[in-house]
Amino acid sequence: MGVFVFLPLVLPLTALPIARLAEQHLHPRGSTRLLTLLAAVLGLCSTLSLGLLMVVGTAQLPGNPLPDGWSDPQVRAAVPGAEVAGAAAIPLLAAALIACATALRRHRRIRARTHRALDVLPGGSDTAVLPDDAPYAYAVPGAPGRLGRPGRPGRIAVSRGMLRSLDRDERRALFAHERAHLSCRHHRYLLLVRLAGCVNPLLLPLRSAVAFSTERWADEEAARVVGDRRLTARAVGKAALIARPTPYPQLAHFAAPEPGPVPRRVAALLAPVPPARSWPPALTPAGLAALVAAAGTAASALSALNAAVALFVVLKAATPL
């Protein structure tokens, strides 16, 4: 195993440059997919490395249920500083798994709570108008059925205050934006990067980057549907100026009252349509950053695989027949 078992824990650093540069040279659809893939692979490799270290650490604990041979010196020699690294990996992996379970439970609870709140409103369409004068809008992803009960389709929740604040054309852009969140399954990308950030905090910048790129993706879809980029930009900017925090900030929303991302979204909508490429040009900072991230991800996967195979061989040799 050697130092290979530790590399997946630090190699997510190689993805940080592309998290900042992807939006400059990629269509937001390609940026979302690329960054989510990087986060998922790097997060999985980090989890595997922590698991391998935990096995070695647990074998050193008195009274553990593992075979006695797993605590032999040859097993400890497979990991530099086995006692310290293994002991540290146990609470770290437990904390990561608890954080992932908490994020999943919170995601499902919020989705179920919003659907229950929308069920009392008139149905028959994918839009639910809430009798609230505070302006906000958000997309509620569909929920699968359970125990023979049918699933619930995704819906758009928009407050009465938001509808009053926008004109008819701007409302078209709003609904097109929220429908893009639902049809493109943006909640899945957001959940994946959220789980990756729970496993390895070094992946948290990818979470912020994917949150922005999904909004940009929905902006581009809205501009395509309404056929007017300036109208969509005006709707986004206007909604951001009047918007109030939504009851469920974890869900994808039209325009949050945040000063940072909204001006960048408006500026991107006032610019030409981004090229539909899934990989930035090689001779650009974004292209070099993408290559570094791809190399780091490949190295992380190979390191985790090498460590897993090496530990398997060592444990098999140490286990009495």
Secondary structure, DSSP 4 states (H G I P E B T S, - for coil): -GGGGTHHHHGGGGGHHHHHHHHHHS-HHHHHHHHHHHHHHHHHHHHHHHHHHHHHHHHTSTT-SS-GGGGSHHHHTTSTTHHHHHHHHHHHHHHHHHHHHHHHHHHHHHHHHHHHHHHTS--SSSEEEE--SS--EEEE--B---TTPPPB--EEEEEHHHHHHS-HHHHHHHHHHHHHHHHTTHHHHHHHHHHHHHH-GGGHHHHHHHHHHHHHHHHHHHHHHHT-HHHHHHHHHHHHHH----S-TTS-BS--S-TTHHHHHHHHHHSPPPP--SS--TTSHHHHHHHHHHHHHHHHHHHHHHHHHHHHHHHHHHS--
